Amino acid sequence: MSYKCAVCGKQAVTGNKVSHSKRHTRTRWLPNLQSIKIVLNGRTKKAKVCTSCIRSGKITKPAPRTAPQKAAA
């Protein structure tokens, strides 16, 4: 699985870091991806999603599972 958001497609960007003396060093800037469970096409799936998609509500989290109730004796 690539380093890419499953919702918006945000991925790593490459470029140069430029120091004060103008030396160029290649670098990568990575998105803030979190591995969470999301509902996709009616099924619960674990996916890497960026934090901006989580905050903006572009994803739906699955409903929490409840424990079975014990019978009263």
N, C-alpha and C positions, 0 to 999 in steps of 0.2 A: 504494500500500500504506500503510495507516494505521500509526501508531506504537503497535503492539500486539503482545504476545507471541503467537506462533503456537501455543504449547502451552497455557498457562494463561489467556490472555486479559488479562493485566495491561496496563493502559494509563495514559495521563496522567491526573493528578488536578488539579483547579483549586481555588483558594481565595484567601485573603487573607494577605498578609504584614502583620503589625501591628507598627509601630514603637513605641518607648518613649513617644512622644507620642500613641499610639493612632490614627495615620493608617493607613488601609487601602489597600493596593496589590494589585491582582490579579496572580496568579502561577500558574505551572504547575509541577508536580513530575513529572518524566519517569522512567520505569523504566529500568534499566540494560540496554538491549537490545544484543545482539551479533548480527551477521549471520554465520551458520555453516551448514555443510552438515549436514543431518539425514536419517535414513531415515524416510520417512513413507509408509505403505501399501506397503512393499516397494520404493519408489523413492527415489533420492537427490534431495533438493531443497534449495535454498538458502532459508533463512528467518531472520526476526528472532526471537531467543529471549532471554528474560531470564536473567540470570546465576544466579538462584536455581533455575531449571529445569535449567540446565547442571550446577550443582554437585550437585543432589539426584539426578541420574541419570534424570530424566523423559524424556530424549531418548536416542536411540542414534545415534552417529556412524557414518558409513560406514567399511568396512574400507579401510585404506590400499592404494593400488594399487602393485603391485610392477613394477619394470622388467623387461623380457624379458632372459633370461640369454643372454650371448654364447656362441657355440659355441667350444670350445677347439680350437685349430689344431695 
